[in-house]
């Protein structure tokens, strides 16, 4: 090729790239700083969003993602099923259109109830009258812990639940300021060095269910059906890829969440559901309703197009 033809080809390529970039739909997506919503990081890094025609701005918010989504501050947000259920009960018009993290009883524990190594607590009824730390009160961690205690011979009404940030829980356990803690990775691995696992509260909900979802408002979904479909398709691709590539996802999440790659390599990892199935959403709604003292409702009410 002549120099002129090379320059012409380069110019044409650049123009094509610019046109492709201009055609990508801009979307603001809110996530929480945990592996449960990390699919958004993976999809952006691996180009799955771009292949679906989306230019996604991933915004990490410590708390309040459902509120940000409902207010229109972001277009799409990660929400646990219990948070979505609570919003629905209050009349907030959020709907789920894609699955995120899931629980499988046969998979390694990502969440667990932990007590100090030398604690006399050996079973659920030993927690009667004790203090249990939760990262968020009245959410799935507390409700599942209550369900586990009640299902295994204890009385959850006697337990005092207090709110403690995950990073502070291992030290609180070791010092005896709390009797037990509901922990998630990577903090679960830290706590296991000086503590022991007492139980798997999520297992008291069901053997398999969806923990987290991708949500938007009913009005935004109606106005942007093509974007919703594209995002859901990209997330399904991401779920399949992430479940099969833990080493690569560890590298990505270490960067985004500023975690030690060596620590991630030794901890249990989140799994992602590939389909949003009403039957896998219902168990969390039911346990949330039971301990939140409200009437359960069909999962289809939360799901777009179901």
Buried (B, 14 or more C-beta within 10 A) or exposed (E): EEEEEEEEEEEEEEEEEEEEEEEBBEBBBBBBBBBBBBBBBBBBBBEBBBEBBBBBEBBBBEEBBBBBBBEEBBBBBBBBBBBBBBBBBEEBEBBBBBBBBBBBEEEEBBBBBBBBEEBEBEEBEBBBEBBBBBBBEBBBBBBBBBBBBBBBEBBBEEBEBEEBEBEBBBEBBBEEBBBBBBBBBBBBBBBBEBBBBBBBBBBBBBEBBBBBBBBBBEEBBEEBEEBBBBBBBBBBBBBEBBBEBEEBBBBBBBEBBEBEEEBBEEBBBBBBBBEBBBEBBBBBBBBBBBBBEEEBBEBEEBBBEB
